[in-house]
Each structure stands twice: as C-alpha cells, then as structure tokens.
C-alpha cells in the first residue's frame, strides 16, 4: 500500500529528500511522473492506463507535504522500510489502508518509473 502523510505533519520536509521515487512533494507544488525517475514520454501504469510523464499534475495537498500514491513503492526494491516513515520526527508517514498493494505490484511500479 502507498504511504500517506497525516494531518499531524509539521511540514519539516525531512521525508522529501529520502524518497527514491520523488513521490513526496511540498504542499501546493505540482507533480509529474518524470520527477526524479527515468520514465520518459508515455508510460503504461500498473492499472493499464497510459500517462505522459511530463504532464504537470495538481497538488494533492495545498498545505502539507504529500505523497503521490501512484509513485509510492514503500521503498520496496530500494530499502528495507519506507524511508519517509523512518525519518519522520512525528510519525505521520503511515500506510494508507485504502490502497493495499502487494510487493509484486510495488516492484512493478518501481520498474516502470526507473526503466527496469
């Protein structure tokens, strides 16, 4: 499952540079699939939909740091645990119970974003 940042976030920004997928953004900042990944042009996502990696998308949160669930792999394939949760001083980076994903799906997302 993707990790989410809860309302307890203090906007310290410690999580953002730790994400190997660049899935974490400051509140109000637009995001794109190409940010911090090697994906270029049109890619096919795990759900079968196709997206332009350059397309800038609306922020998920205007006020707090947020994690793009489509880019979050819980650091599977990179680290033993989600790095955002490991560095968060207030423990606000938690699994999203509304987005259960098995390890195989998380690895597939990683492969799509990093050209593996």
PyMOL commands that set and color helices and strands:
alter all, ss='L'
color gray80, all
select helices_A, chain A and resi 16-18+83-87+103-114
alter helices_A, ss='H'
color red, helices_A
select strands_A, chain A and resi 3-5+24-25+42-44+50-52+66-67+93-95
alter strands_A, ss='S'
color yellow, strands_A
deselect
rebuild
show_as cartoon
